[in-house]
Amino acid sequence: MQRVIGVLSGKGGVGKTVTSINLGAALHEFGQDNTIVDADISSANLTIHLGLPDSTISLQDVLDGEAHIFKALRVIPRGMKIVPASISLEKNISDLTRLGDVVRGGLDGLTILDSPPGFSKEVYHIMKASDDILMITNPDVPSVTDAVKIIEIAKKMEKNVLGIVVNRVNGDSFEVMPHEIEALCEVPVVSKVPEDKNIKRAIFERIPIVYHSPYSPASIEFRYLAARLLGKSYIPPRMLFLRRVFNL
């Protein structure tokens, strides 16, 4: 059964693409077939995060009717599947009106739509194409305030908001606390991804942190998130501290 999850954020720079990539990687580890679609056609960066060259056939070509989505599908190391958007300036003028049709007409299993930040015509079409919405934010007032706006729009569109992923959590006293975020947004916080220096290393090396540093705090949390979305339980490996130190 196909399921489409739109990964949204109220503002940029909150870790939306990192979340999409690592959620996809963690789901794949659980045996869940999934495809990550770079729906941010104006600022495509999925291939950049993964260290891949620009695609000869991209989501823009599919939306323009020049290719079937199967032609744009790429299987990358470890079996992850993506549909990239082109980073070419010549191709960033496509619109997403047909996104729902092309995704549902060609992809099976679970589809993750990595969206642009904020709300725009493009984000509207991503929300329209999605069954569920996963909101990404940071524990600061501007990020949470913008998240509230997107969640309100999603609810007006009668979309199921799965919850909020709070990235870059340090536990500082000046952070917006999870219960405060839940009170403001009126949806549950489903994941609290800790600030993790390994994420920067993984981005630099163009590898999902779930693979780059599998026992890091962020990787463990992404697996918890994947398990929660699948309705499964996840028990981290024993002796995590030693595994992190010696990379066992």
C-alpha positions as CSV (number, residue, x, y, z in Angstrom):
1,M,0.0,0.0,0.0
2,Q,1.4,3.4,-1.0
3,R,1.8,6.1,1.6
4,V,3.1,9.6,1.0
5,I,4.7,11.6,3.8
6,G,5.4,15.3,3.3
7,V,8.4,16.5,5.3
8,L,7.8,20.2,6.0
9,S,9.3,23.1,8.0
10,G,8.2,26.6,8.7
11,K,11.7,28.0,8.0
12,G,14.9,27.0,6.4
13,G,18.0,25.6,8.1
14,V,16.2,23.4,10.6
15,G,17.5,20.1,9.2
16,K,14.6,19.0,7.0
17,T,16.6,17.4,4.3
18,V,18.9,15.7,6.8
19,T,15.8,14.3,8.5
20,S,14.3,13.1,5.2
21,I,17.5,11.3,4.2
22,N,18.1,9.7,7.5
23,L,14.5,8.7,8.1
24,G,14.6,7.1,4.7
25,A,17.9,5.3,5.6
26,A,16.4,4.1,8.9
27,L,13.2,2.9,7.3
28,H,15.3,1.0,4.8
29,E,17.2,-0.7,7.7
30,F,13.8,-1.8,9.0
31,G,13.0,-3.4,5.7
32,Q,10.5,-0.7,4.6
33,D,10.7,0.1,0.9
34,N,10.8,3.8,0.5
35,T,11.7,6.5,-2.0
36,I,12.9,10.1,-1.1
37,V,11.7,12.7,-3.6
38,D,13.5,16.0,-3.7
39,A,10.4,18.2,-4.1
40,D,12.3,21.4,-3.5
41,I,12.7,22.2,-7.2
42,S,13.9,25.8,-6.8
43,S,16.7,24.9,-4.3
44,A,17.4,21.2,-4.9
45,N,20.1,19.8,-2.7
46,L,19.3,16.1,-2.1
47,T,22.0,15.0,-4.5
48,I,24.4,17.5,-2.9
49,H,23.8,16.0,0.5
50,L,24.5,12.5,-0.9
51,G,27.5,13.4,-3.0
52,L,25.9,12.6,-6.3
53,P,26.3,14.3,-9.7
54,D,23.3,16.2,-11.1
55,S,20.9,13.8,-12.8
56,T,20.3,13.7,-16.5
57,I,16.7,12.9,-15.8
58,S,15.1,14.7,-12.8
59,L,11.8,15.3,-11.1
60,Q,11.5,18.5,-13.3
61,D,11.6,16.3,-16.4
62,V,8.9,14.1,-15.0
63,L,6.6,17.0,-14.0
64,D,7.1,18.5,-17.5
65,G,5.9,15.2,-19.1
66,E,9.3,14.5,-20.7
67,A,9.9,11.2,-18.7
68,H,8.2,8.7,-16.5
69,I,9.2,8.8,-12.8
70,F,10.8,5.4,-13.2
71,K,13.4,7.0,-15.5
72,A,14.3,9.5,-12.8
73,L,14.5,6.9,-10.0
74,R,18.0,6.3,-8.7
75,V,19.2,3.5,-6.5
76,I,22.1,4.6,-4.4
77,P,24.6,2.7,-2.2
78,R,22.9,0.4,0.4
79,G,19.8,0.3,-1.7
80,M,18.2,3.6,-0.9
81,K,16.0,5.0,-3.6
82,I,15.7,8.7,-4.5
83,V,14.1,10.8,-7.2
84,P,16.3,13.9,-7.5
85,A,15.5,17.4,-8.6
86,S,18.0,19.0,-10.9
87,I,20.2,21.8,-9.6
88,S,20.3,23.4,-13.0
89,L,18.8,26.9,-13.1
90,E,17.2,26.1,-16.5
91,K,15.1,23.4,-14.8
92,N,13.9,25.1,-11.6
93,I,10.9,26.7,-13.2
94,S,8.7,23.6,-13.3
95,D,5.6,23.6,-11.1
96,L,4.4,20.9,-8.8
97,T,0.8,20.8,-10.0
98,R,1.1,17.2,-11.2
99,L,3.2,16.0,-8.3
100,G,0.5,13.9,-6.7
101,D,-0.3,12.2,-10.1
102,V,3.3,11.4,-11.0
103,V,4.2,10.1,-7.5
104,R,1.1,7.9,-7.1
105,G,1.3,6.8,-10.7
106,G,4.8,5.4,-10.5
107,L,6.1,4.8,-6.9
108,D,5.3,2.0,-4.6
109,G,5.7,1.6,-0.8
110,L,6.4,4.7,1.3
111,T,7.3,8.0,-0.4
112,I,9.0,10.9,1.5
113,L,8.6,14.3,-0.1
114,D,11.4,16.6,1.0
115,S,9.8,20.1,0.6
116,P,11.0,23.7,0.5
117,P,10.7,25.7,3.8
118,G,7.8,27.9,4.6
119,F,4.5,28.0,2.7
120,S,4.3,28.7,-1.0
121,K,2.4,27.4,-4.1
122,E,5.0,24.5,-4.3
123,V,4.4,23.6,-0.6
124,Y,0.7,23.6,-1.2
125,H,1.0,21.0,-4.0
126,I,3.3,18.9,-1.8
127,M,0.8,19.0,1.0
128,K,-2.0,18.1,-1.4
129,A,0.0,15.1,-2.7
130,S,0.7,13.9,0.8
131,D,-1.3,11.5,3.0
132,D,0.6,12.6,6.2
133,I,2.7,15.6,7.2
134,L,5.8,15.4,9.4
135,M,6.8,18.8,10.7
136,I,10.5,19.7,11.4
137,T,11.6,22.5,13.7
138,N,14.3,23.6,16.0
139,P,13.7,24.4,19.7
140,D,13.7,28.2,19.2
141,V,10.8,30.6,19.1
142,P,11.1,31.7,15.4
143,S,11.2,28.1,14.2
144,V,8.3,26.9,16.4
145,T,6.2,30.0,15.5
146,D,6.6,29.3,11.8
147,A,5.8,25.6,12.4
148,V,2.5,26.6,14.0
149,K,1.5,28.4,10.8
150,I,2.2,25.4,8.5
151,I,0.5,23.0,10.8
152,E,-2.6,25.2,10.8
153,I,-2.7,25.2,7.0
154,A,-2.2,21.4,7.0
155,K,-5.2,20.9,9.3
156,K,-7.3,23.2,7.2
157,M,-6.4,21.0,4.2
158,E,-7.6,18.0,6.4
159,K,-4.1,16.4,6.3
160,N,-3.0,14.1,9.1
161,V,-0.1,15.7,10.9
162,L,2.0,12.8,12.3
163,G,3.9,15.0,14.7
164,I,6.9,17.2,15.1
165,V,10.6,16.3,14.9
166,V,12.6,18.7,17.0
167,N,16.2,18.9,15.7
168,R,19.4,20.2,17.4
169,V,18.2,19.6,20.9
170,N,20.8,20.5,23.6
171,G,18.6,20.7,26.6
172,D,19.6,24.3,27.3
173,S,17.3,26.3,29.6
174,F,16.6,28.9,26.8
175,E,15.3,26.2,24.4
176,V,11.6,25.9,23.8
177,M,10.7,22.7,25.7
178,P,8.9,19.8,24.0
179,H,5.7,20.2,26.1
180,E,5.6,23.9,25.1
181,I,6.0,23.0,21.5
182,E,3.1,20.5,21.8
183,A,0.9,23.1,23.5
184,L,1.6,25.7,20.8
185,C,1.3,23.4,17.8
186,E,-1.4,21.1,19.2
187,V,0.3,18.0,17.8
188,P,2.8,15.6,19.5
189,V,6.5,15.8,19.4
190,V,7.4,12.4,18.0
191,S,11.2,12.8,18.0
192,K,13.9,14.9,19.7
193,V,17.1,14.7,17.7
194,P,20.0,15.8,19.8
195,E,22.7,18.2,18.7
196,D,25.4,15.8,17.4
197,K,28.8,16.8,15.9
198,N,28.7,13.6,13.9
199,I,25.9,15.1,11.7
200,K,28.3,17.8,10.4
201,R,30.9,15.1,9.7
202,A,28.4,13.0,7.9
203,I,27.2,16.0,5.8
204,F,30.8,16.8,4.9
205,E,31.4,13.3,3.8
206,R,28.1,13.1,2.0
207,I,26.9,10.0,3.9
208,P,23.6,9.7,5.9
209,I,24.6,9.8,9.6
210,V,22.6,6.5,10.1
211,Y,25.3,4.9,8.0
212,H,28.3,7.2,8.8
213,S,28.0,7.0,12.6
214,P,25.4,4.3,13.3
215,Y,25.7,4.4,17.1
216,S,25.7,8.2,17.4
217,P,22.9,9.8,19.5
218,A,21.3,11.3,16.3
219,S,21.4,8.0,14.5
220,I,19.7,6.2,17.3
221,E,17.0,8.8,17.4
222,F,16.3,8.6,13.7
223,R,15.8,4.8,14.1
224,Y,13.4,5.5,17.0
225,L,11.5,7.8,14.6
226,A,11.4,5.3,11.8
227,A,10.2,2.6,14.2
228,R,7.4,4.9,15.5
229,L,6.2,5.6,12.0
230,L,6.0,1.9,11.3
231,G,4.4,1.1,14.5
232,K,7.3,-1.1,15.6
233,S,9.5,-1.1,18.6
234,Y,13.3,-0.4,18.5
235,I,15.8,-1.5,21.1
236,P,19.3,0.1,20.6
237,P,22.3,-2.1,20.7
238,R,23.8,-2.8,24.2
239,M,26.9,-1.0,25.4
240,L,26.3,2.0,23.1
241,F,29.1,4.1,24.8
242,L,31.7,1.5,24.0
243,R,30.4,1.1,20.5
244,R,30.7,4.9,19.9
245,V,34.2,5.0,21.3
246,F,35.5,2.1,19.3
247,N,33.1,2.2,16.4
248,L,32.3,-1.5,17.0
